[in-house]
Amino acid sequence: MSGGPDYREMIESMITRKIGEAEDNLIRCERAFRNYTFTQMKEKYGQSGLTCEEVLDGYRRNVADNRGALRYFMEHTQ
């Protein structure tokens, strides 16, 4: 359809923004824990019920999942 919105471009842009947000959150988390010892990384973080290491892993997974979503989208849409 000519002149209509380019939904593919819009979705790609939204996923790309999500990747940027996820990367920013990961950077903040890495900075927060950067001086933690191995022992401290194994301790529970706040009221999350997770260890610092698990929190950091969650942010890493989020980045990877968002990148995977973009890769999948780009490979399966033309």
Backbone hydrogen bonds, N-H to C=O, Kabsch-Sander energy under -0.5 kcal/mol:
donor,donor_aa,acceptor,acceptor_aa,energy
4,G,1,M,-0.7
7,Y,5,P,-1.3
10,M,6,D,-2.2
11,I,7,Y,-2.9
12,E,8,R,-2.6
13,S,9,E,-2.3
14,M,10,M,-2.2
15,I,11,I,-2.6
16,T,12,E,-2.4
17,R,13,S,-2.2
18,K,14,M,-2.1
19,I,15,I,-2.2
20,G,16,T,-2.1
21,E,17,R,-2.5
22,A,18,K,-2.6
23,E,19,I,-2.7
24,D,20,G,-2.3
25,N,21,E,-2.4
26,L,22,A,-2.2
27,I,23,E,-2.4
28,R,24,D,-2.3
29,C,25,N,-2.3
30,E,26,L,-2.9
31,R,27,I,-2.4
32,A,28,R,-2.2
33,F,29,C,-1.9
34,R,30,E,-0.7
34,R,31,R,-0.5
36,Y,33,F,-2.0
41,M,37,T,-2.2
42,K,38,F,-0.7
42,K,39,T,-0.9
43,E,40,Q,-1.3
45,Y,50,L,-3.5
46,G,44,K,-0.6
48,S,45,Y,-1.8
52,C,43,E,-1.9
53,E,41,M,-2.5
55,V,51,T,-2.3
56,L,52,C,-2.5
57,D,53,E,-2.5
58,G,54,E,-2.0
59,Y,55,V,-1.8
60,R,56,L,-2.2
61,R,57,D,-2.6
62,N,58,G,-2.1
63,V,59,Y,-1.9
64,A,60,R,-2.4
65,D,61,R,-3.0
66,N,62,N,-2.3
67,R,63,V,-2.5
68,G,64,A,-2.4
69,A,65,D,-2.2
70,L,66,N,-2.0
71,R,67,R,-2.5
72,Y,68,G,-2.8
73,F,69,A,-2.7
74,M,70,L,-2.8
75,E,71,R,-2.1
76,H,72,Y,-1.8
77,T,73,F,-0.7
